[in-house]
Amino acid sequence: MDITVQELRQKLDSGEQFLLLDVREPWEYEEFNIGGKLVPVGSLMNQMWELEEYKDQPVVVHCRSGARSAMAQGLLMANGFTNVRNLKGGMLAWLEAFGR
């Protein structure tokens, strides 16, 4: 299931509890981020244990455009995560909608 940048903005603004997972590379994160936990998609399988506590909690995954996060969403769900949403359009859509 996907989530739009507007829906994500609402969740962040309302203080809702969920894991925001940024699966981009560290240099992309340093350039611009919205405060998510950085776990590059290539490291996700090795760092999955760090996310165990979120298995039954809402998780929103994002990357630059939505492709890597869709892959990460599949990996998480295949490993027992029950509520994972992919940010449609990724940070490109976020920047287009809200700027920095």
C-alpha positions in Angstrom: 0.0 0.0 0.0 1.2 3.5 -0.8 1.0 6.8 1.0 1.1 10.2 -0.6 3.4 13.0 0.5 0.3 14.9 1.7 -0.8 12.0 3.9 2.7 11.6 5.3 2.9 15.3 6.1 -0.3 15.0 8.0 1.0 12.0 10.0 4.2 14.0 10.9 2.4 17.2 11.8 -0.1 15.3 14.0 2.7 13.6 15.9 1.4 10.2 15.1 3.7 7.3 16.2 5.2 5.3 13.3 8.6 4.4 12.0 9.8 6.6 9.1 12.4 4.6 7.3 14.7 6.3 4.7 16.3 3.7 2.5 18.5 6.1 0.4 22.3 6.3 0.5 24.0 8.3 3.3 25.1 11.1 0.9 21.4 11.5 -0.3 20.3 11.7 3.4 22.9 14.3 4.2 21.8 16.4 1.2 18.2 16.5 2.4 16.1 14.4 4.7 12.8 14.6 6.7 14.1 12.9 9.8 13.6 9.3 9.0 15.8 6.4 10.3 18.5 5.8 7.7 19.0 2.2 6.6 20.1 2.1 2.9 18.2 -0.6 1.0 21.4 -2.5 0.4 22.0 -2.9 4.1 18.3 -3.6 5.0 18.6 -7.4 5.2 21.7 -7.1 7.6 20.0 -4.5 9.7 16.5 -6.0 9.8 17.1 -7.0 13.5 17.3 -3.4 14.4 13.7 -2.9 13.3 12.2 -5.9 15.0 10.2 -3.8 17.5 8.3 -2.2 14.6 7.0 -5.5 13.1 3.4 -4.8 14.2 3.6 -1.0 14.1 3.0 1.4 11.2 6.1 1.8 9.0 6.5 4.3 6.1 9.4 3.7 3.8 10.8 6.3 1.4 13.7 6.8 -1.0 14.3 9.3 -3.8 11.6 8.3 -6.2 9.7 5.3 -4.7 11.5 2.5 -6.5 14.0 1.4 -3.8 11.4 1.9 -1.1 9.0 -0.4 -2.9 11.8 -3.0 -2.9 12.3 -2.4 0.8 8.6 -2.6 1.5 8.6 -6.0 -0.1 11.6 -7.2 1.9 10.0 -6.0 5.2 6.7 -7.6 4.5 8.4 -10.9 3.5 10.1 -10.8 6.9 6.9 -10.4 8.9 6.3 -6.7 9.0 2.5 -6.2 8.9 1.9 -2.5 8.2 4.4 -1.1 5.7 3.5 1.8 3.3 5.7 3.1 0.5 5.9 6.9 -0.1 4.6 7.5 -3.6 7.1 9.6 -5.6 9.6 9.6 -2.7 11.6 12.7 -1.9 11.2 14.1 -5.4 7.5 14.3 -4.8 8.1 15.8 -1.3 10.3 18.5 -2.7 7.9 19.2 -5.5 5.0 19.6 -3.0 6.7 21.3 0.0 10.2 22.3 -1.0 13.0 21.9 1.6 
